[in-house]
């Protein structure tokens, strides 16, 4: 197990995803953010089935920076309840994991 984390969230538009990604990188809360377009989400919200096209974001960060990442997502997101799930990274290439450490404060 490492102290690296992969945070998953979605955004309602490419502009919103870029705004969040840019802030995370600028604030040194993440080493990298991948934005995946054209995600079709089907979900239950307030008792009703909903469907939306969203942009998924995969955020590479550390355990220590997660709370800051979460606060930035909440600050810049338009959703009442933005998705924010964190996955522990068990292992990875040592060079890449070191790069994450060097990129995140």
C-alpha positions in Angstrom: 0.0 0.0 0.0 1.2 3.5 -0.8 0.1 6.9 0.3 -1.0 7.7 -3.2 -4.7 8.1 -4.0 -6.9 8.2 -7.1 -9.9 10.5 -6.7 -12.9 10.1 -9.0 -15.4 12.8 -9.7 -17.6 14.0 -12.5 -18.5 17.4 -13.9 -21.4 18.7 -15.9 -19.3 20.2 -18.6 -15.8 20.3 -20.1 -15.4 23.9 -18.9 -16.2 22.9 -15.3 -13.9 19.9 -15.4 -11.1 22.1 -16.8 -11.7 24.7 -14.1 -11.4 22.1 -11.3 -8.4 20.4 -12.9 -6.6 23.7 -13.4 -7.2 24.7 -9.8 -6.0 21.3 -8.4 -2.8 21.5 -10.5 -2.2 25.2 -9.7 -2.7 24.7 -6.0 -0.4 21.6 -6.1 -3.1 19.4 -4.7 -2.8 16.9 -7.6 0.0 15.8 -9.9 -2.3 15.0 -12.8 -6.0 15.1 -13.7 -7.3 13.0 -16.6 -10.6 14.3 -18.1 -12.7 11.7 -19.9 -15.5 13.0 -22.1 -18.8 11.5 -23.1 -19.5 9.5 -19.9 -23.2 8.5 -19.7 -24.3 8.5 -16.1 -27.6 6.9 -15.0 -28.4 7.5 -11.3 -31.1 8.0 -8.7 -31.5 11.5 -7.4 -34.2 12.6 -4.9 -36.2 9.4 -5.6 -36.1 9.7 -9.4 -34.1 7.9 -12.1 -31.9 10.5 -14.0 -29.5 10.4 -16.9 -26.8 12.8 -17.9 -23.7 13.2 -20.0 -20.8 14.0 -17.8 -17.0 14.4 -17.9 -15.2 12.0 -15.5 -12.1 13.2 -13.8 -9.3 10.9 -12.5 -7.2 12.8 -10.0 -3.8 11.6 -9.0 -2.8 12.8 -5.5 -1.7 11.8 -2.0 -3.5 10.7 1.1 -2.4 13.9 2.9 -3.7 16.1 0.1 -7.1 14.4 -0.2 -9.0 16.8 2.1 -7.7 19.8 0.1 -8.8 18.1 -3.2 -12.2 17.5 -1.7 -12.6 21.1 -0.6 -11.5 22.4 -4.1 -14.1 20.1 -5.8 -16.8 21.4 -3.4 -15.7 25.0 -4.0 -15.8 24.9 -7.8 -18.5 22.4 -8.5 -22.1 23.3 -9.5 -23.7 20.1 -8.2 -25.5 20.1 -4.9 -23.7 16.8 -4.1 -20.6 16.3 -6.3 -19.2 12.8 -6.6 -15.9 12.5 -4.7 -14.6 9.0 -4.1 -11.0 8.1 -3.2 -9.3 4.9 -4.1 -6.1 3.8 -2.4 -3.2 3.0 -4.8 -1.7 -0.3 -3.7 1.3 -0.1 -5.9 2.7 1.5 -9.1 5.9 2.2 -10.9 8.3 3.7 -8.4 9.2 6.6 -10.7 5.6 7.6 -11.3 4.8 7.4 -7.6 7.8 9.5 -6.8 6.7 12.1 -9.4 3.3 12.3 -7.7 5.1 13.0 -4.4 7.3 15.7 -6.1 4.2 17.4 -7.7 1.9 17.5 -4.7 2.4 19.7 -1.6 
